[in-house]
Amino acid sequence: MADRKPSRLNRPLIRILVIWVIQTLALIILALLLDGLDVDRIGTAMLAVAVIGLINAIFWPLLSYILLPFVVLTMGILSWVINGAVIWLAGQFITGFEVADLGTAMLTALGLTIINLIASSLLTIDDDGFFNRNIVRQRMKRRKTFTETEVPGVLFLEIYGLSKPVLELAIREGYVPNLARWLESGSHQLVEWETDLSSQTSASQAGILLGDNTNIPAFRWFDREKKEIVASSSPKFVAELEKKLSNGDGLLANGGASRGNLFSGDAPNVMTTASTVTDISKFHTSEFYAYFLHPYNFIRTVVLTIWDIIVEVWQFRKARQNNVYPILEKSHRGGKYPILRAFMTVVMLDLNIYTLIGDIFAGVPSAYATFVGYDEVAHHSGVESKDALEILQKIDRQFSRLENILEQAPRPYFLVVLSDHGQTNGATFKQRYDMTLEQFIQQLATDKYSVQGAIDVHEDWKQLNVFLSEAIAFDHSVVSRPLGRVLKSQTSDGEVILGPEGEELEAEKMQPEQFAHLVALASGNLGLIYSTRLDERAPLEVIEKIYPGMLDGLAGHEGVGFIMVHSEEHGPVVLGEKGSYYLNEDRVEGENPLVGFGPNVVSHLKRTDSFPDAPDILVNSFFDPDKNEGAAFEELIGFHGGLGGYQTQPFLLYPAEWELGDGEIIGAEQVFKVLKGKLVELQKGES
């Protein structure tokens, strides 16, 4: 429900004429490039484009009704073949338009898509209007779940890892004109909310979607009861976590949809949701229908994916030539990374948008979708880098498309844009001090005690593995069967595990006696140190006795802002280079080590200290407010996980007519209360 001023180029008649001209010129260009394609004059090209368009407009609805399941099961490849067949068929009836064979026709379809992509991007034309209105809407209307009502629904659009300060920067510099328009028109308001101590996805999304993020101290931690390392990158573990935290009334209960999230929020409709990926009973191929209903989507996604890979290689090379600092090593931005980035910024974006289009036309009461592209690029290129801001531009453009479609929806919708956390920038701990946190702990522990670090893996691979796990789950798919065979060695209990997550899974399976004396785990600039030989958390007094000098060495390092341990006598104690803070007693000795980490830092630390799996030693990197930077214990120059800077400053952009009150929103569970309260209020109209 935003104030729209559509572009003149997106008015139906003008849009049709402009696209017709673009496609005509494209066909003439392709005739010069392809040996098997011939167009004798401009008039013939115009006629051919018109005929191809009419065939798609008239017969594609029928073809989609009959062939759509096969299109889905072939992951879109069949749609490319059909496109080629339509072009070949037009060549059989139009004099002066000759198409040698199906292969030439398929290449022509590919060329038309590429040229149309370039032109429509430059002119900001949405060429999907016809298919959305006349095909997707009708398809969803025939589904039994179709709902037509005047009761508003809500679409929650999460821009993964985007802080409010960076969003405001993107608004000022013109990267997100659509969101800027919402704010300028007064249809929406923007507020900041504050994350919990663990400023990362599993803690934030558990709080937002389930209303409970208890005992999630970091992205990965050591489970004392099970004596194993657990990680939020494991769908199996996330499923167990959701079962433990959910009371059945999550944010998306009562008919909602979860798209590309870590947790389902108790939604009955899910797609690429980590917590449900091993439960195929909750997944249906129909959730992909809106994507495959457009005849050119598969080709477009392939083209954009290849282009994004090229862009990443070029951006990294340019950054190295310009001596950009900080910058990750080639081992972290080369190899498979450009492909992984393209999956996040193109494939997941397209699937989320088109699945949401289907949700809109189906009239779902609520949907929550995570858009992962910005977070991925900011991790590797920098929080405020041009590379990352350009991803925001893409996301904003897609939000505008969703807004256009709302005019055809069977119910009114509110649009809510939010983030689960932000990111803070800075060279890594290893780049600054030439050693990892694990190596530093080993120095302090001496040769007497062994130290084991975490596998260098963060959220990158999770989305890809979830997607592939769902893809191979289609038992009757002509794609899933060979894909399943190819990935057999990387699949465990139906879960695909590619990348370094495979090594992490092996670490999770280790027996207690296989662990080193100390485990040092990293979550952004948050470090968690556990003594694996003890059944309970080691108190300060025991740590000083067993590992003399370790606490002083950690607290005194210039790359460390503070550490927290639990004292048998005093409770949680925060130690810094020049002072200590006894949290329960609100007593400071020397200089307060928590200065600069926010007004609510004490309550965040005390809450984490109460968790059963709180680390023996919690380590937070330094934060320099003047430079607005810290140091991750992982190899990421844009990071989140602990305290300091933008990582704890996500945002909520909500409809202005909603009354949220004047109080601060502290913690992800509070975000759930605010959003769930609004949903319950809206859904009362349906009862």
Buried (B, 14 or more C-beta within 10 A) or exposed (E): BBEBEEBEBBEEEEBBEBBBEBBBBBBBBBBEEBEBBBBEEEEBBBBBBBBBBEBBEEEBBEBBBEBBBBBBBBBBBBBBBBBBBBBBBBBEEBEBBBBBEEEBBBBBBBBBBBBBBBBBEEBEBBBBBBBBBBBBBBBBEEBEEBBEEEBBBBBBBBBBBBBBBBBBBBBEEEBBBBBBBBBEEEBBBBBBBBBBBBBBBBBBBBBBBBBBBBBBBBBBBBBBEEBBBBBBBBBBBBBEBBEEBBEEEBBBBBBBBBBBBBBBBBBBBBBBBBBBBBBBEBBEBBBBBBBBBBBBBBBBBBBBBBBBBEBBBEBBEEBEEEEBEBBBEEEBBEEEBBBBBBBBBBBBBBBBBBBBBBBBBBBBBBBBBBBBBBBBBBBBBBBBBEBBBBBBBBBBBBBBBBBBBBEBBBBEBBBBBBBBBBBBBBBBBBBBBEBBBBBBBBEBBEEEBEBBBBBBBBBBBBBBBBBBBBBBBBEEBBBBEEBBEEBEEBBEEBBBBBBBBBEBBEBBEBEEEEBBBBBBBBBBBBBBBBBBBBEEBBBBBBBBEBBEEBBBBBBEBEBBBBBBBBBEEBBBBBBBBEBBBBBEEEEBEEEBBBBBBBEBBBBBBBBBBEBEBBBBBBBBBBBBEEEBBBBBBBBBBBBBBBBBBBBBBBBBBBBBEBEBEEEEBBBBBBBBEBBBEBBEEBBEEBE
